[in-house]
Amino acid sequence: MSVYYLDSSALVKLFVEEQGTDHMLKLLSIADNSFALLSLARVELRSALRRRARAGDISETDLRAIDSHLETLFATRFVFQPVSDQVLEYAIALIEDYPLRAYDAVQLAGCRALSRSALNPVFVCADIALLDAAKNEGFDVLNPEQV
């Protein structure tokens, strides 16, 4: 069984057709795979989907279908890493070492917290700087856009 920790750039690919979507859907189709998210990723995903609907990239019908599918998928296939004080402290330390945006540092810090719970997640993301930081922190990484 593999555990994949998805940042928001990877998560959105499960719902919106873009580069890397095929690979993310393949990972999701493997029943033994598990997925983890920072709890705040749900907010970022909703924001990204609504932004795309407002821009006309997603129809309202498709958006409603995604919304109904989301909760079932989250309940059955995903583990959520809460944002704790420990996660935030580690994110601050990551910012000292890497040129990360604040939210990206929190994402990586959430993956670290999850890895301390005996899971060994693969960090999945489409942001090169964040992938580099994750690699330097000892994580196996996957960029779904470069598979």
N, C-alpha and C positions, 0 to 999 in steps of 0.2 A: 504494500500500500504506500502511495506517495501522498504527501501533504503539500499543497501549494498555497502560499500566502500571496494573495493578489492585492496589489495596490489598485487605485481607482482607474489608472490607465489600462490595466489588464481587465479589470472587472467590466468596464463599459463595453469591451469587445464581445462579451457574451450576449449583449442585447442590441448592439448597433453594428451593422456591417461596416468594417473598416479593415485596414491592414492588420493581420494577426487574428482576426475573428475565427477563421477556419481552424487554426491551431488551438485556440481556447475552447472551441466547441468539441474538438477531439479529446482534449483533456477531460472535459466535463462528461463526455460519453463513456468514459471508463469508470465502471461502477465502484472499483476499489479506491479510486482517487478521493481524497478529502480536500476541502478548501477552507481557508481561513481568511478573515478580513478584520481589519481594524474596525471597531464599532462605528467610527465616524465615516467610514467609506460608504455606508448606506446613504448618508446625507449628500456626500459628493456625487454619488451615482444619480440620485434623484435630481440634483441640480443639473448635471450634465444632460440627462434625458429631457428635462423640461426646457433647457436652453436649446437643444436640438429641435424640439417640437415647435418652439417659438420661431426658430429660424426656418421651419418648413422642411427640415431633414427627416423628420419622423411624423407620420400622420397621427392624428388624435386616436384613430382606431388602433394603430400599432402601439401607441403609448398605453392605452387601456389594457391591451393584451399583455404587454410587458409588465405593467403594474400587477395584474392578477397572477402572473407567473412568478414574479419576484418573491413574494412572501412564501410560497410553497418551496421554491428553490432554496431560499435562505433557511427555512425550517428543516429541510431534509439533507442538505449537502454542505452547509457552512457552519463553521465554528467562529464565534466572534471574540476578538481580543479587546477587552475594555481599555479605555484610556485612563490609566491610573497615574498617580503622582510619580511612581517609579518610571513609567513610560515617558512621561514628560521630562523628568530629570535626565534620562538617557538621551532623549531627543536634543536637549540642550548641549550635552557632551558631543553628540554627533555633529552639531553645527560648528563646534570649535574645530573639528577635524576635517570636515568636508564642505564643499560649496553647495550646500543643500538649502532649498526653500524650507520654511518652517514645517509645512504640512508633510513634506517628503521625509523630513527627519522624524516626525511623529510616526509616519508609516513604518519606517525601518525600525524604530524603537519598539513599536508594537510587535513586529516580527521577532525581535530579540526576546521580548517578554514571553511570547508564545513558545519559542525554542527552549526556554528554561523550564517549560512544563512537560518536558520529555518528548516533545514533538521535534522533528528535524525538518522544518519546512523549506521548500524551494521558494525563493523570493521571485515573484513574477511581476514584471513591470516593463514599460516601454520607454522609460526615461534613462538615458545613458549615464548621466551623473549619479543617479540614484542606484542604478545597477552596479556601477563601479564601487560606490560606497558599500553596498551590500556584500560584494565580492571581498573587499578589503576587511570587512567584519567577519568573514569566514563562511558566508552563506553560499550555497549553490544558487545560481541565478538562471533565469530564463527570460529572454525577450521574445514575446510571441510574434513580434514583427520581423524577427531575423531567423526564423526557423525554416 
